[in-house]
């Protein structure tokens, strides 16, 4: 994963924390991903990038396009904030309305044990996160 600094990223929790190392469970808690199928939107900085690397085996994340971002925010009543979020403003409002609760994806995950590169659904997905989110809304 190259540097993702200053990119808007959607993070979806895919796996639970039964039998997970305490440090990873704490990282998921700090990302406000307390339940499976919860989603957060955040602007990545250095510390968030480290947190995403640490819990990459439990979440899927990538850069959503503006259409998908507006659909996600509309689900939580924040329709008008898409432009402000992509410009780096409205962070406080965004934090107050996270996490977004989603349904399990139609037709399921590819695999909840393999990374995206290996044919699963975990880790960095890039723009392919749009397909997963659209199946979950």
N, C-alpha and C positions, 0 to 999 in steps of 0.2 A: 504494500500500500504506500503510495507516494504521499507527500504532505497534503493533508486535507484542510489546512488552515483557512479559516474564513468561509468555508462552504456550508450551506444549509443542508443538513442531513436528517433523514427520518430513520429512527431506530425502533425496531419491533422485537419484543421479547418472544422467543420461540420455545425455550425450554424452561422447566421449573428448577428449583434449587435443592431438591432432595439429594443428599449425599454430595453436595458441592462444597469446595473449599470455602472457608469463612470469608476470605479476602475477596473472592469473586462475588459471593452473595452480598457483601457490603458494597461493592462497586455497583452492582445492579440496583441496590437500594438508593445509592446516591444519585444514580441516573433517573430515579423516580420510576423505575420499571419493576413494580412490585408483583405483578401478576402476568401470566402468559397471555399473549395477544394484546398487551398494552403497547402503545406507540408514543414516542416523544419526537418532537422536532427541535433541533438545536443547531446553533452556529458553532462549528468546531473551532476550538483553540487548542493550544498545546496540551493542556491537562485533559480535556475531553478526548483528544486523540489517543492519549495513553489509556484512558478508561475503556475506550472502544476496543483497543488492541487486547486489553486484559480479558474482557468478557466476550470476545468474538465467537467463542464456541457456544454461546447461549442466546445470541441476538443476530438479527439480520439488519444491515444498514446500508444506505446508499443515498445518492442525491436524487430527490424527486423533482420532476419538472413542475412548472408553475401551475398547470392544470390539476395535477394530482395534489399539489400542496393546497390549492384552493378547495378541492373536494374534502381533504382531510380537515382543514380548518373550519369548513362549513359544518362538518359533523359536530364540532364543538362550539359553534356560534361565533366564530371569528372571521367571517367572510371577507371583511374589508382590510385585513392585515397582511395579505400576501405580499404586496409591494414593499411594505415597511420591513417585513421579515427578510426578504431577499436583499434589501439594502442594508440590513444590520440594525434597524431600529426595532422598537416594540418588543424588546426582550423580556421586560417585566410582565407585560400582558400575556406573552406566550408561556412564561414559566407558571403563571397562576392557573392556566387552563390545561396544563399537562398532568397526567398522561391522557391520551385519547384511547378509549376502549374500542377495540375492533372485534369483529366476528372471526372465528377460524376461517381460513381461506376455502373457497369453493374448490372442490377437487383436491384438497389437501396440500400439505407441504411436499416437496420432492423427497427430502429426507431430513429428519431432525437430528441426525447424527453426523452428517457429512457437511463439509464446507461447500460453498457455492462453486468453487473451482473444481471440486471433485464430483459435482453433480447433485449436491444437496441444497439446503436453504440457509445455511448458517454463514456468518461472516460478511465481508464486504461484497455487495452485489452491484454497486455502481448504479447506472440508470435502470437496471433490471428490477430494482425495488418497486418501480411503478406498477409492474404486472402483479406483484405480490399484494401491494396495497389495494389495487383495484379489485382483486378477488376477495379482500377482507372487508371492504366498506359495505 
